[in-house]
Amino acid sequence: MEIKLKINDVKNHRCEYDITGEISVQNVSTIMEEFAKTLPDCTDLTINLRKTDGFDTAAFQMFYSVKNSFVRDKKQLKVTCDLSDDTAALLAHCGINNLAEVLSIATAA
């Protein structure tokens, strides 16, 4: 898994991250440590998950937590993702049929 800060526009409080590889319980803390560096000052966050290989329920919980904190603080959050069939099946098995709908986030194809 690799997390890369693509945009850090401090003046406009905008951040964008690209996350590649597998997102799982083994690396959620690494992602949260990276987010902790920028998210307190960020009011407009984009997370690009288009190049992820896998996504487990721990990752889902992390993104759900980020989403809830952004909603609570009236900040903007956008997640772009193209989930693999395996990841979509995992989420569907957990009763999550549409990641964007559950997270209440916009997605771009």
Backbone bond lengths (Angstrom), bond angles and torsions (degrees), N, CA, C in turn:
res aa  C-N    CA-C-N  psi(-1)  N-CA   C-N-CA  omega(-1)  CA-C   N-CA-C  phi
1 M - - - 1.442 - - 1.520 108.21 -
2 E 1.306 114.79 138.83 1.456 120.65 175.43 1.523 108.75 -133.11
3 I 1.316 115.55 134.09 1.459 120.87 175.02 1.523 107.25 -118.49
4 K 1.320 115.09 127.95 1.461 119.65 -175.98 1.520 109.22 -128.90
5 L 1.322 115.12 127.78 1.454 120.90 175.50 1.521 107.08 -78.73
6 K 1.317 116.37 108.40 1.465 122.21 -175.83 1.521 110.97 -84.76
7 I 1.331 116.31 -43.17 1.462 122.07 -179.99 1.521 108.53 -132.28
8 N 1.312 116.31 131.11 1.460 121.31 171.63 1.523 106.61 -134.60
9 D 1.308 115.93 84.09 1.462 123.46 -178.52 1.528 107.95 -92.84
10 V 1.318 115.72 87.34 1.468 121.83 -175.49 1.521 111.14 -60.48
11 K 1.329 116.23 -40.30 1.465 120.56 -177.58 1.532 111.87 -59.61
12 N 1.332 116.34 -42.18 1.472 120.70 -178.70 1.525 113.01 -99.77
13 H 1.330 116.90 7.62 1.470 122.75 177.18 1.524 112.17 57.70
14 R 1.334 116.79 38.71 1.455 122.45 -176.25 1.520 110.10 -115.87
15 C 1.334 116.11 134.48 1.460 122.20 177.64 1.522 109.41 -132.66
16 E 1.323 115.74 148.28 1.460 120.63 174.59 1.521 108.17 -140.36
17 Y 1.327 114.94 130.50 1.462 122.02 178.79 1.517 109.85 -117.61
18 D 1.344 115.91 141.44 1.458 123.30 167.90 1.523 106.49 -108.32
19 I 1.321 116.29 127.08 1.462 120.72 177.39 1.520 107.14 -119.31
20 T 1.336 115.81 127.53 1.459 121.01 -179.72 1.525 109.06 -123.80
21 G 1.319 114.88 161.14 1.459 120.35 178.94 1.514 111.56 86.98
22 E 1.315 114.80 -159.53 1.458 121.01 -177.78 1.521 110.61 -92.37
23 I 1.317 116.25 131.41 1.460 121.75 176.20 1.522 106.91 -105.34
24 S 1.333 115.01 118.86 1.462 118.64 -175.02 1.517 110.76 -148.58
25 V 1.307 114.85 -179.99 1.458 121.44 -179.66 1.533 110.73 -57.28
26 Q 1.332 117.71 -28.59 1.459 121.15 -178.89 1.523 112.94 -69.22
27 N 1.333 118.52 -24.68 1.467 118.84 -176.11 1.530 114.77 -125.85
28 V 1.301 118.37 7.05 1.468 121.20 177.73 1.523 110.65 -59.30
29 S 1.334 117.32 -39.74 1.473 119.16 -179.13 1.525 111.03 -65.66
30 T 1.327 117.94 -33.88 1.465 121.25 176.78 1.524 110.43 -64.46
31 I 1.311 116.65 -42.49 1.466 120.86 178.50 1.524 109.88 -63.83
32 M 1.326 117.01 -45.57 1.457 120.11 -179.18 1.535 111.63 -64.44
33 E 1.335 117.56 -35.54 1.463 120.14 176.36 1.530 110.42 -63.47
34 E 1.330 116.68 -41.21 1.468 120.35 178.05 1.523 110.40 -66.14
35 F 1.336 117.13 -44.83 1.461 120.72 178.52 1.529 111.29 -60.12
36 A 1.323 117.29 -36.65 1.465 121.24 -177.43 1.523 112.09 -61.59
37 K 1.326 117.36 -23.79 1.460 121.28 179.64 1.532 112.42 -72.35
38 T 1.331 117.40 -30.33 1.465 120.19 -172.82 1.527 114.80 -119.97
39 L 1.312 118.09 -30.80 1.468 119.59 -171.41 1.522 115.82 -63.67
40 P 1.325 120.25 -30.81 1.472 117.53 178.65 1.527 113.76 -58.23
41 D 1.328 117.32 -31.86 1.468 121.13 -179.12 1.518 113.19 -101.39
42 C 1.318 117.06 2.50 1.464 122.07 -175.56 1.532 110.06 -99.60
43 T 1.336 116.72 128.69 1.468 120.71 176.10 1.522 112.15 -111.96
44 D 1.330 116.69 -5.87 1.466 122.30 -179.91 1.526 107.57 -137.98
45 L 1.338 116.36 103.12 1.460 121.74 -173.92 1.522 110.44 -116.28
46 T 1.333 115.45 133.29 1.460 122.03 171.65 1.520 107.45 -119.47
47 I 1.328 116.13 131.93 1.459 122.08 176.74 1.525 107.10 -120.84
48 N 1.320 116.48 118.83 1.457 122.17 179.65 1.527 108.70 -98.09
49 L 1.330 115.88 114.55 1.463 122.02 179.61 1.526 111.48 -110.13
50 R 1.311 117.79 15.12 1.467 121.13 -174.43 1.514 114.00 -61.19
51 K 1.317 118.11 -25.92 1.466 120.12 -176.60 1.523 112.24 -107.60
52 T 1.324 116.55 25.52 1.462 119.17 176.91 1.516 109.47 -82.17
53 D 1.337 115.31 146.35 1.465 121.63 179.59 1.517 111.99 -96.86
54 G 1.297 117.10 -25.94 1.456 120.96 -176.87 1.511 109.86 -159.64
55 F 1.324 114.57 160.83 1.452 121.05 -171.52 1.511 106.39 -155.25
56 D 1.325 118.58 115.72 1.461 119.15 179.43 1.527 111.02 -104.71
57 T 1.320 115.85 -179.57 1.463 119.36 -175.34 1.529 112.14 -68.18
58 A 1.332 118.50 -27.10 1.471 119.89 175.47 1.521 110.29 -64.29
59 A 1.324 116.18 -40.18 1.471 120.33 177.09 1.522 110.01 -65.06
60 F 1.317 116.52 -42.68 1.461 119.94 177.29 1.530 110.62 -57.95
61 Q 1.326 116.92 -45.63 1.463 120.83 179.81 1.525 111.23 -61.47
62 M 1.330 116.97 -38.74 1.458 120.45 179.22 1.531 110.23 -63.45
63 F 1.346 116.63 -48.45 1.462 119.37 -179.26 1.526 111.39 -66.05
64 Y 1.317 116.85 -34.71 1.461 120.48 177.05 1.531 110.10 -64.04
65 S 1.318 117.04 -39.22 1.466 121.84 177.39 1.527 110.80 -65.06
66 V 1.335 116.80 -44.99 1.471 120.59 177.43 1.526 109.49 -60.06
67 K 1.333 115.93 -45.44 1.471 120.42 179.51 1.524 110.86 -58.70
68 N 1.331 117.26 -45.56 1.468 120.37 -179.00 1.526 111.89 -63.36
69 S 1.330 117.58 -39.36 1.460 119.25 179.30 1.524 110.83 -68.76
70 F 1.335 117.66 -35.51 1.461 119.95 178.02 1.525 110.98 -69.50
71 V 1.313 117.88 -39.92 1.467 120.91 177.13 1.523 109.75 -63.77
72 R 1.316 116.75 -46.21 1.470 121.66 -179.78 1.531 111.41 -58.19
73 D 1.326 116.04 -41.23 1.459 120.73 -176.89 1.530 113.24 -91.88
74 K 1.337 116.26 8.22 1.471 122.80 178.37 1.537 111.84 56.33
75 K 1.335 114.74 44.82 1.456 121.98 176.72 1.525 109.29 -104.26
76 Q 1.323 116.27 161.66 1.463 121.95 -178.75 1.529 110.14 -93.85
77 L 1.343 116.63 133.50 1.458 122.64 178.34 1.519 109.00 -134.21
78 K 1.334 115.30 131.46 1.458 120.92 175.42 1.520 107.35 -133.25
79 V 1.332 116.36 130.97 1.456 121.55 176.36 1.515 107.73 -121.66
80 T 1.324 115.47 126.66 1.462 119.97 175.74 1.522 106.97 -106.37
81 C 1.330 115.76 132.53 1.458 118.81 -178.02 1.520 111.41 -155.57
82 D 1.304 114.18 146.29 1.455 123.55 169.97 1.519 104.63 -126.38
83 L 1.317 117.10 97.11 1.455 120.72 -174.45 1.523 111.26 -76.53
84 S 1.322 115.31 141.28 1.466 120.12 175.49 1.527 108.35 -68.16
85 D 1.329 115.73 163.13 1.462 120.20 178.16 1.527 111.11 -60.41
86 D 1.345 116.82 -39.26 1.466 120.61 179.66 1.528 111.40 -64.37
87 T 1.335 116.35 -42.78 1.456 120.02 179.68 1.519 110.59 -67.29
88 A 1.320 117.32 -43.29 1.465 120.92 177.30 1.524 110.45 -60.37
89 A 1.335 117.09 -39.75 1.468 120.93 178.99 1.526 111.00 -65.89
90 L 1.341 117.30 -41.36 1.466 120.95 177.38 1.520 110.82 -59.59
91 L 1.313 116.24 -48.10 1.462 119.84 -179.46 1.527 111.26 -64.96
92 A 1.341 117.38 -40.04 1.465 120.74 177.63 1.525 110.31 -62.87
93 H 1.332 117.18 -39.44 1.463 121.53 178.38 1.524 110.69 -63.02
94 C 1.318 116.77 -29.87 1.472 121.73 177.42 1.530 111.68 -85.20
95 G 1.336 116.65 4.28 1.448 120.47 -178.96 1.510 113.39 85.19
96 I 1.321 116.62 15.62 1.462 121.61 -179.52 1.522 106.94 -112.68
97 N 1.320 116.95 97.58 1.454 119.97 -175.41 1.516 113.56 -85.94
98 N 1.307 117.84 -25.56 1.454 120.52 -178.15 1.521 108.46 -139.40
99 L 1.323 116.00 104.92 1.460 120.66 -176.17 1.524 112.33 -56.12
100 A 1.318 116.90 -45.39 1.454 120.12 -178.89 1.527 111.66 -62.65
101 E 1.319 116.01 -39.69 1.463 119.74 -179.81 1.530 111.07 -65.47
102 V 1.310 116.59 -45.28 1.472 120.66 -178.99 1.525 110.41 -64.12
103 L 1.337 116.04 -41.56 1.452 119.39 -179.29 1.519 112.22 -81.50
104 S 1.336 116.51 -7.74 1.472 121.80 -177.71 1.520 110.68 54.77
105 I 1.319 115.19 50.28 1.457 120.64 -179.53 1.514 109.81 -127.20
106 A 1.313 115.49 155.39 1.450 120.92 176.54 1.518 109.16 -81.17
107 T 1.317 116.34 144.47 1.466 120.54 175.22 1.517 108.63 -123.79
108 A 1.293 115.51 152.56 1.460 121.41 175.91 1.507 108.73 -121.12
109 A 1.289 116.66 139.38 1.471 120.16 -179.29 1.500 110.68 -80.87
